[in-house]
Amino acid sequence: MDMHDPPHASSSSMPTGIQIVTPGETITKDPAYMRGHGTYMDHDKLVASAAGIVERVNKLISVRPLRARYNPQIGDIVVGRVTEVQSKRWKVDIGASLDAGLLLSSITLPGGVQRRKSESDELQMRSFIAEGDLVCAEVQQFFNDGSASLHTRSTKYGKLRTGTLVVVSASLIKRSKSHFVVLQCGVDVVLGVNGFIWICKHAEASDEMYSNTNEAITGEMRTTIARLANCVVALCKHRHYISDSVLAHALAAALAHTPSASALLHASAAAAVVAGVRHRLELASDH
């Protein structure tokens, strides 16, 4: 759970929302909390030892650095790019210190078939997923060398097509119950916990899960995808956290400011979008 607190404020209780701290800043005085990574005890205060975002898991408090490589955790939804096809596995760049591994036994075969993988399947690995392909997966466990082991054994995971990738700092992705977002404009978003964000045309589950052909999309849909991608870039430049509600607010603010998707790349337009998002979030919290 993430939290928010005014800068340099100290409190005996934990605030709610996003809380960004700097080294030496008091996080809480509540003795019920335990210190985790990025924190230390100073008498009766829990203090940040790094600049970053405060995270709480039950009673454990830690600080996730604003600028650090992604640190995988079991259950994380990630987006990654395949870097190498090896024997019975793919190597996937997920922005961590080590490439993740996707075992042949950890994918769903074409048509959703669930069976033991054969030698024939191994020979066809590049026809399923090749170098350069983007995939959505879940962190399942860790190999002996500390790298993450992924799986795509679900229809919501797998090879990604007909969209665009935007990479931001993993610290900006707000953890939530679901990282799969369906917006009213007909766009799907995968908010990878690793900071890899996939934006594409809405599509139902298909038997052609390993197709290399992008679906045809209209010019209007292409503009909508570009607009949302530029909104994400704007949020990233202003270090604003990203979630499903923030994306919806960003689209509304962008359309209110300018009908042009490319105009959002200008600093003034980006600032206006982020200001609009903050205003809409404040209005939502008041209700």
N, C-alpha and C positions, 0 to 999 in steps of 0.2 A: 504494500500500500504506500503510495506517495503522499507527501504532505506539503503544505505551504505555510510560511511564516514570514512576517516582515523581517528585513535584514537586521541582524544583530539583536533580535529580540530574544529574551530568555524566558522560559516558562516552565512551570512545574508539570504541566500537562502537554501532551503532544497535539499539535495543530493538525488540521486536515488539509488535503490538497498537496500541491507541489511545494517543497521546501528546499531552497538552494542555499548552501552554506559555504563559508570560506574558512581556511585554517584558523583555529583559535576561537571560532564562534561557538557559543553555547547552544546545544541542541535541546536539552531538557535537564531539569533538576529532579525529575521524578525518579526515585530510587528503585522503582519497579522494573525499569528498563535495563537491559544488558548491553554491553558494548560489543560492536562487531567491527568489521574492516573499516578503516578510515575514521575511527573514533578513539578517544582515550578518556580516562576519568581524571578530573581535576577537582580534588576534594569531593564535594557532593554534586558536581556537574558533569554531564556527559558532553564532551567537546569534540568538534570536528578536527581531524588532523589533515584533511585534504579538502580541496574545493570540489563540490559536486552536489548531487541530489540525495537527500535523505530518504532512506528506504527502511520500512519496518516490516518484519516478519514475526508475528505474535509480539513477543517482548524484546526481540533482538533488533537493535538499531545499527545500521551501517550507512556509509556514505559512498555512493557510486561516483567515481571521478567523471567530470564533464568531458574530458578528453582522454580516453583510454580505449584500447582494443576491446571488442566485444568478448565477454566472458560467458560461454554457454552454460545453461542450466537445464536439467532434465525437464521436459515438458514445454520448452520454448518453441514457438512457431518461428521459423526462420525462412528467409529467401536467400538462395545462394547460386553461384555460377560454377558449373562443372569445369574443372581445370584439367582433369586427366581421367582416362578410362583404364583401369587396371584389372587384374584377374579377380573376377567376381565382385568388383566394387568400383564405385566412382569416387574420385576426390572432388570435394566441393568447397569453394571459397565462400565462407560465411562471415568474413571480416574478423575472425578470431586469430590468435597467435599461430594456430595450426589449422590446416585445412581439415574439414570434417570428412567422414567417410559414409557413403551410402552403399550398403551391401546389396548385392543382387537379390538376396533372400528377404530384403526389407522393402521391396517395392511390390506394387500390384501389377500383374501382367495385363496386357491388352485384353479388354473385354471384362475386366474385373475378376479374372480367374484366380482362384486361390488353390495353389498346388505346389508341390515340391519343385524347385527350379532344376532344370536339366542342363546337360552340356550344350544342347541346342540353344537354350536361352542365353547361355554365356557367350556363344558365338554371335548372337544377335544384339548384344548389349548396346552397340553404337546405333542400332536402328531404334532403340528405345530412347536413350539419352546419350548425346554426344558432347564432345568438348565445346564449350561456349554456351551450351543450353542453360537456361535458368530453371530452377526448381523450387518448389515450396515444400518444406518438410518439417518434421518435428524432431527435436533432440530426444533420443530414446535412452542412451546411456553413454559411457565413455570407454574408449579403448585403453589399453595399457599405457600408451604413450601420452595420455591425457587429451587426445583429440576427441571430438564429439562423434558419436555414431547416430546417424539419422535414419528415419523411416518415412515412407510415403504410402503406408497401407491404409489409405482412406481416400474417398473420392474428392475430398476437398484439398488434398495434397497432390503433388506431381509436377509434371512439366508445364511451364508457363508460356503462353502465346498471346498474340494480339494485344500487346500493351507496351508499357514503357517502365523502366526502372529508375527510381530516384534513390540515391544513397545519402543518408544523413547520419549524424552521430547516434549511436545506440542509446545514449543517455536521454535523447529527446522522445523516445517511444515510451508512452505511458502504458504500463502493463494493465491488461483488462481481461475480462472473462473470455472475450473473443477478439481475435486479431483479424478476422475476416469481416470486411465492411461492405455493405451493399447500399449505395447511395441512390436517392430518388431519380437522379439524372441518368440512370442506366449504366453506372460505372461501378465496377468491383475494385476493392482495394485490399491488398494483403499487407498488413503492418508487421513486417518482420521485427521481432524483438532485437535482432542484430542491427537494425537501422536500414535494412534494405526494404524499400517500399515498392510494391508492384501495383501499377494502376492499369486497368484494362476494361474492355467492354464486358458488360455482364453476360455471362454464359452459363447455361445449365450443364450438369455433368454429361460428358460425352464418352462414347466408346472409343473415339479417336484421341485417347489421352496422350499418345506419343507421336501424333502427327507433327510434321515439320512445316505445315502450311498454315499461315495466319488466316483468320477468317476475314472476309470483306467487311469493312466498316465505312460508314458514311462520313462525309466531310464534317458534318456537325458533331458526330461522336469523336472524331479525331481532335477537333477543337476543344471539346469538353475534357478529354483526357489531357491535352496539353495545358489547359487552364488549371486543372487540379494539380498537375505536376509542378507548374510554376508557383502555385499557392504553397506547395510543400517546400519548394526552394526558398520562398519568402519567409516561411515560418522558421526554417533552418537558419537563415541568415540572422534572424532576430532571436535565436535561441529559445523559441517557444516550443513547448512540448506538443506532441502530436497524438491525437486520439480520434475515434470515430466522430464525436461531437465537434471537435475542433475542425476537422475536414469539412463537415457540413457548413459550419459557420464561415469558414474560409471561402468556400464556393459562393455563398450568399454575399459576402463582403466584396469579393472580386467582381461579381456581376453588377453589384450596386455602384462600383467605382468605375469600371470600364468594360465594354463588351469585347475588347481585344484581349486574347490570351497572351500574345507576345508583349503587350504593354506592361504586364505584371512583372517583367524582368527588370524594369526601371526601378531604381531605389525608392522614388516617391510613391509609386504604386504599391510596391511591396510593403512599405511602411503603413500605407493606408489600409491594406488588407489585414495586417497584423493588428492594427488599432481597432479595426472593425470586429475582429475575432474576440479581442479582449472585452470590448463593449458588449458584445452578444453574450459572452460567458458571464459577465457581471449581471446582466439582465436576467439570465437564466438562474443564477444563484439567488437573486432577490426573490424569485418566485418559488 
